[in-house]
Amino acid sequence: MKAKVRLKRATARDADDYVRIERSVESPINLVTTNVDEARKEIENPLALVWMVLYETKNVGLVQVQMLPGKHAYLAEIAIEPTYQGHGIGGDVLRTIVAKMRRAGACTMSLRTHEQNRARQLYERHGFVVTGRLEDHGKSSSPRLVMSRKLQTEER
Ligand SMILES: CC(C)(COP(=O)(O)OP(=O)(O)OC[C@H]1O[C@@H](n2cnc3c(N)ncnc32)[C@H](O)[C@@H]1OP(=O)(O)O)[C@@H](O)C(=O)NCCC(=O)NCCS
């Protein structure tokens, strides 16, 4: 399945798919953008880089990264539709994004995830370690972990 997967920079035309994918992964520990206008704003935000994950010609996932001051890349979102999960696509996307951000000059990368989220194992396999813990995060009251990694070293 994963051989046919590639990333494409999102445009406003992808906003409907963006929302469909976000809704498909929504859960009490994963609060998402469910409004098409908001999705369009996120896609067009000049401070964010949003890619759609394509399987053949279908958008099956999305990934969003922000380049922050201090050569730091923040992985704001990664989502793969449930039907396509567990086939290595998310791992490939993460590897590609790490390489892209390294080429763009980022020295470190971080993300936030709920401590109960299974995705934590995926991030650990890709070199992220827990570097912080946020007890209170907006709409969700359960704690979230900050996970980070350096980008200068060779990829795993
Ligand atoms: C996390 C996610 C992007 C990974 O994509 P994927 O294509 O399933 O990933 P891969 O097949 O390369 O790797 C499998 C690993 O992903 C994670 N994973 C798989 N399904 C998951 C799910 N429903 N929710 C969270 N993590 C999941 C696990 O760590 C899994 O490893 P394991 O089988 O050893 O537990 C995808 O599962 C997803 O969109 N999950 C729901 C949204 C989410 O939780 N996003 C992360 C927010 S921080």
The ligand as an SDF file (V2000), in Angstrom:
LIG
                    3D

 48 50  0  0  0  0  0  0  0  0999 V2000
   -0.8520    8.4330   14.2680 C   0  0  0  0  0  0  0  0  0  0  0  0
   -1.0610    8.1280   12.7780 C   0  0  0  0  0  0  0  0  0  0  0  0
   -0.8070    9.3910   11.9570 C   0  0  0  0  0  0  0  0  0  0  0  0
   -0.0680    7.0440   12.3450 C   0  0  0  0  0  0  0  0  0  0  0  0
   -0.3010    6.7020   10.9880 O   0  0  0  0  0  0  0  0  0  0  0  0
   -0.2750    5.1440   10.5380 P   0  0  0  0  0  0  0  0  0  0  0  0
   -0.2670    5.1240    9.0480 O   0  0  0  0  0  0  0  0  0  0  0  0
   -1.3380    4.4260   11.2390 O   0  0  0  0  0  0  0  0  0  0  0  0
    1.1840    4.7470   11.1190 O   0  0  0  0  0  0  0  0  0  0  0  0
    2.1010    3.4870   10.7960 P   0  0  0  0  0  0  0  0  0  0  0  0
    1.2990    2.4000   10.1790 O   0  0  0  0  0  0  0  0  0  0  0  0
    3.3160    3.9660   10.0730 O   0  0  0  0  0  0  0  0  0  0  0  0
    2.5930    3.1020   12.2470 O   0  0  0  0  0  0  0  0  0  0  0  0
    1.7520    2.4070   13.1460 C   0  0  0  0  0  0  0  0  0  0  0  0
    1.8490    3.1130   14.4760 C   0  0  0  0  0  0  0  0  0  0  0  0
    1.0580    4.2960   14.4590 O   0  0  0  0  0  0  0  0  0  0  0  0
    0.3900    4.4360   15.7060 C   0  0  0  0  0  0  0  0  0  0  0  0
   -1.0590    4.2740   15.4500 N   0  0  0  0  0  0  0  0  0  0  0  0
   -1.6810    3.3890   14.6650 C   0  0  0  0  0  0  0  0  0  0  0  0
   -3.0150    3.5830   14.6980 N   0  0  0  0  0  0  0  0  0  0  0  0
   -3.2160    4.6240   15.5300 C   0  0  0  0  0  0  0  0  0  0  0  0
   -4.3730    5.3260   15.9700 C   0  0  0  0  0  0  0  0  0  0  0  0
   -5.5990    4.9910   15.5830 N   0  0  0  0  0  0  0  0  0  0  0  0
   -4.2140    6.3620   16.8000 N   0  0  0  0  0  0  0  0  0  0  0  0
   -2.9870    6.7500   17.1990 C   0  0  0  0  0  0  0  0  0  0  0  0
   -1.8420    6.1230   16.8130 N   0  0  0  0  0  0  0  0  0  0  0  0
   -1.9720    5.0760   15.9890 C   0  0  0  0  0  0  0  0  0  0  0  0
    0.9150    3.3620   16.6310 C   0  0  0  0  0  0  0  0  0  0  0  0
    2.0630    3.8710   17.2870 O   0  0  0  0  0  0  0  0  0  0  0  0
    1.3000    2.2900   15.6310 C   0  0  0  0  0  0  0  0  0  0  0  0
    2.3000    1.4720   16.1430 O   0  0  0  0  0  0  0  0  0  0  0  0
    1.8730    0.1510   16.9360 P   0  0  0  0  0  0  0  0  0  0  0  0
    1.0860   -0.6540   15.9480 O   0  0  0  0  0  0  0  0  0  0  0  0
    3.1960   -0.4400   17.3120 O   0  0  0  0  0  0  0  0  0  0  0  0
    1.0360    0.5930   18.0920 O   0  0  0  0  0  0  0  0  0  0  0  0
   -2.5000    7.6260   12.4820 C   0  0  0  0  0  0  0  0  0  0  0  0
   -2.6880    6.3890   13.1290 O   0  0  0  0  0  0  0  0  0  0  0  0
   -3.5890    8.5710   12.9020 C   0  0  0  0  0  0  0  0  0  0  0  0
   -3.9870    9.4250   12.1180 O   0  0  0  0  0  0  0  0  0  0  0  0
   -4.1160    8.4130   14.1320 N   0  0  0  0  0  0  0  0  0  0  0  0
   -5.2370    9.1980   14.5920 C   0  0  0  0  0  0  0  0  0  0  0  0
   -4.8760   10.6680   14.7410 C   0  0  0  0  0  0  0  0  0  0  0  0
   -3.7690   10.8740   15.7470 C   0  0  0  0  0  0  0  0  0  0  0  0
   -3.8070   10.3540   16.8470 O   0  0  0  0  0  0  0  0  0  0  0  0
   -2.7580   11.6730   15.3170 N   0  0  0  0  0  0  0  0  0  0  0  0
   -1.6290   11.9900   16.1510 C   0  0  0  0  0  0  0  0  0  0  0  0
   -1.9750   13.1380   17.0260 C   0  0  0  0  0  0  0  0  0  0  0  0
   -0.5830   13.5580   18.0970 S   0  0  0  0  0  0  0  0  0  0  0  0
  1  2  1  0
  2  3  1  0
  2  4  1  0
  2 36  1  0
  4  5  1  0
  5  6  1  0
  6  7  2  0
  6  8  1  0
  6  9  1  0
  9 10  1  0
 10 11  2  0
 10 12  1  0
 10 13  1  0
 13 14  1  0
 14 15  1  0
 15 16  1  0
 15 30  1  0
 16 17  1  0
 17 18  1  0
 17 28  1  0
 18 19  1  0
 18 27  1  0
 19 20  2  0
 20 21  1  0
 21 22  1  0
 21 27  2  0
 22 23  1  0
 22 24  2  0
 24 25  1  0
 25 26  2  0
 26 27  1  0
 28 29  1  0
 28 30  1  0
 30 31  1  0
 31 32  1  0
 32 33  2  0
 32 34  1  0
 32 35  1  0
 36 37  1  0
 36 38  1  0
 38 39  2  0
 38 40  1  0
 40 41  1  0
 41 42  1  0
 42 43  1  0
 43 44  2  0
 43 45  1  0
 45 46  1  0
 46 47  1  0
 47 48  1  0
M  END
$$$$
